[in-house]
Amino acid sequence: MGLHMALKTTKFRALTFTILIEEVDDRAPNGQLICYLASVYKLADAGGSRQLLRRSRVPGAAATLQKEIERDGLRAFDRLMVRDT
């Protein structure tokens, strides 16, 4: 059908866990965005378990979170964890 689906993963290390962001976007042959989903997970360092923290269908949500983490460091992780509880 000519549809193009892309998966992008980004990881950020904290002291005792890792944040994993998975972005999926689906585009038409002309490049028009059909679907976008960003899922943010907390990965435990001790095992392979992952906890879903947040999902967003707003394009660019993962880039915004990445900028927050680069700018604010651990405070961004703290805000992410507080929003979920």
N, C-alpha and C positions, 0 to 999 in steps of 0.2 A: 504494500500500500504506500510505501514511501515515507511512513512516519519514522521519526527519529527520537528514541528515548535514551536519555543519558543519565548515568548514576555517578555522582561525585561524592567522595568521602573525605572528611577532614578530621584530624585528631588534635586535641590539645591536652597536654599533660598538666595535672595539678600535683600536689604532694602525695596524695594517697589514692587518687583515681584518675581516670582519663575521660574527657568529654569527646564523644563521637558525633559528628554531624553527617547525616546522609541526605543528600539532595537528589531528587528525581525530577527531571523535566521531560516533557513530551512535546515535540514540535511537529508542525505540519511541514510538508515539502517546501513551502515558501518561507519557512522560518518563524511563522507565527506560533506563539506559545499556546499550547492546548491545556496543559496541566503542569502544576508545580507542587511539590511537597518536600518540606524540610523536616526531618525528624532528629531530635537532639536526645542522645542517650548518655547515661553515666555508666562507665565500665569499671567494674571493681578490679583492682590490681591482683587480688588473690585468686580470681577465677575467671571463667568466661561469661559470667552473668552480666546482663545489661538491663538498665532501668530506663524506661522512656520518661524523659523530663518534660518535653514540649514538642508540639507539632505546629507547623505553620504552612499555610497555603499562599502566603504573601511572597511573591518573588523577591529575592534579595534578603530574606530574613536571616539566612546563614551568614551572608557577608556582613550584615549589621552586627551579629553576635561575634563574629571574628574580630571586627574592629573594636568592639567593647573589650574583648579579652586582651587584645594587643595593647590597648590604651590603659585599661584599669587593672590588668593582672588578676590577682586573687579576689579582689573586690567584685569583679564580674562573675566569677564562679559563685561567690557568696550570694549575689543577687539572683543568679539562676537557680540555686538550690532553695532560696526562700520563696520564690514565686511558685515553686511546685508544691510546697508543703502547706 
